[in-house]
Amino acid sequence: MIYLDGSVDEIRERGTFKHKHWSTYEIGDLVEKIEEVYGKVRKTVVCTRGRTVMQVSKELAKVIFLDHL
């Protein structure tokens, strides 16, 4: 599993690009629920904070295609 870690404000801002207008509270609540469910699951964490879509995409490609080597 790959977990994309980002701040609530960044998640809200990125959602508006897809015409999804969630409040800071709604996103914070969703993040808390995700952490409850997946908190103890073994996963790779990719930080998205302050990174562009291209930077995150490159990091994901590295994880998917190179981490198993």
MODELLER restraints for C-alpha pairs under 7 A, 6 or more apart:
rsr = mdl.restraints
at = mdl.atoms
rsr.add(forms.Gaussian(group=physical.xy_distance, feature=features.Distance(at['CA:1:A'], at['CA:43:A']), mean=4.86, stdev=0.5))
rsr.add(forms.Gaussian(group=physical.xy_distance, feature=features.Distance(at['CA:1:A'], at['CA:44:A']), mean=6.28, stdev=0.5))
rsr.add(forms.Gaussian(group=physical.xy_distance, feature=features.Distance(at['CA:2:A'], at['CA:43:A']), mean=5.66, stdev=0.5))
rsr.add(forms.Gaussian(group=physical.xy_distance, feature=features.Distance(at['CA:2:A'], at['CA:44:A']), mean=4.82, stdev=0.5))
rsr.add(forms.Gaussian(group=physical.xy_distance, feature=features.Distance(at['CA:2:A'], at['CA:45:A']), mean=5.85, stdev=0.5))
rsr.add(forms.Gaussian(group=physical.xy_distance, feature=features.Distance(at['CA:3:A'], at['CA:43:A']), mean=6.64, stdev=0.5))
rsr.add(forms.Gaussian(group=physical.xy_distance, feature=features.Distance(at['CA:3:A'], at['CA:44:A']), mean=6.09, stdev=0.5))
rsr.add(forms.Gaussian(group=physical.xy_distance, feature=features.Distance(at['CA:3:A'], at['CA:45:A']), mean=4.76, stdev=0.5))
rsr.add(forms.Gaussian(group=physical.xy_distance, feature=features.Distance(at['CA:3:A'], at['CA:46:A']), mean=6.12, stdev=0.5))
rsr.add(forms.Gaussian(group=physical.xy_distance, feature=features.Distance(at['CA:4:A'], at['CA:45:A']), mean=6.02, stdev=0.5))
rsr.add(forms.Gaussian(group=physical.xy_distance, feature=features.Distance(at['CA:4:A'], at['CA:46:A']), mean=5.00, stdev=0.5))
rsr.add(forms.Gaussian(group=physical.xy_distance, feature=features.Distance(at['CA:4:A'], at['CA:47:A']), mean=5.93, stdev=0.5))
rsr.add(forms.Gaussian(group=physical.xy_distance, feature=features.Distance(at['CA:4:A'], at['CA:48:A']), mean=6.36, stdev=0.5))
rsr.add(forms.Gaussian(group=physical.xy_distance, feature=features.Distance(at['CA:5:A'], at['CA:45:A']), mean=6.62, stdev=0.5))
rsr.add(forms.Gaussian(group=physical.xy_distance, feature=features.Distance(at['CA:5:A'], at['CA:46:A']), mean=5.99, stdev=0.5))
rsr.add(forms.Gaussian(group=physical.xy_distance, feature=features.Distance(at['CA:5:A'], at['CA:47:A']), mean=4.74, stdev=0.5))
rsr.add(forms.Gaussian(group=physical.xy_distance, feature=features.Distance(at['CA:5:A'], at['CA:48:A']), mean=5.73, stdev=0.5))
rsr.add(forms.Gaussian(group=physical.xy_distance, feature=features.Distance(at['CA:6:A'], at['CA:47:A']), mean=6.21, stdev=0.5))
rsr.add(forms.Gaussian(group=physical.xy_distance, feature=features.Distance(at['CA:6:A'], at['CA:48:A']), mean=5.09, stdev=0.5))
rsr.add(forms.Gaussian(group=physical.xy_distance, feature=features.Distance(at['CA:6:A'], at['CA:49:A']), mean=5.01, stdev=0.5))
rsr.add(forms.Gaussian(group=physical.xy_distance, feature=features.Distance(at['CA:7:A'], at['CA:49:A']), mean=6.32, stdev=0.5))
rsr.add(forms.Gaussian(group=physical.xy_distance, feature=features.Distance(at['CA:8:A'], at['CA:24:A']), mean=6.52, stdev=0.5))
rsr.add(forms.Gaussian(group=physical.xy_distance, feature=features.Distance(at['CA:8:A'], at['CA:27:A']), mean=6.19, stdev=0.5))
rsr.add(forms.Gaussian(group=physical.xy_distance, feature=features.Distance(at['CA:8:A'], at['CA:28:A']), mean=6.01, stdev=0.5))
rsr.add(forms.Gaussian(group=physical.xy_distance, feature=features.Distance(at['CA:9:A'], at['CA:24:A']), mean=6.89, stdev=0.5))
rsr.add(forms.Gaussian(group=physical.xy_distance, feature=features.Distance(at['CA:12:A'], at['CA:22:A']), mean=6.46, stdev=0.5))
rsr.add(forms.Gaussian(group=physical.xy_distance, feature=features.Distance(at['CA:12:A'], at['CA:24:A']), mean=6.70, stdev=0.5))
rsr.add(forms.Gaussian(group=physical.xy_distance, feature=features.Distance(at['CA:12:A'], at['CA:27:A']), mean=6.95, stdev=0.5))
rsr.add(forms.Gaussian(group=physical.xy_distance, feature=features.Distance(at['CA:15:A'], at['CA:21:A']), mean=6.54, stdev=0.5))
rsr.add(forms.Gaussian(group=physical.xy_distance, feature=features.Distance(at['CA:48:A'], at['CA:56:A']), mean=6.18, stdev=0.5))
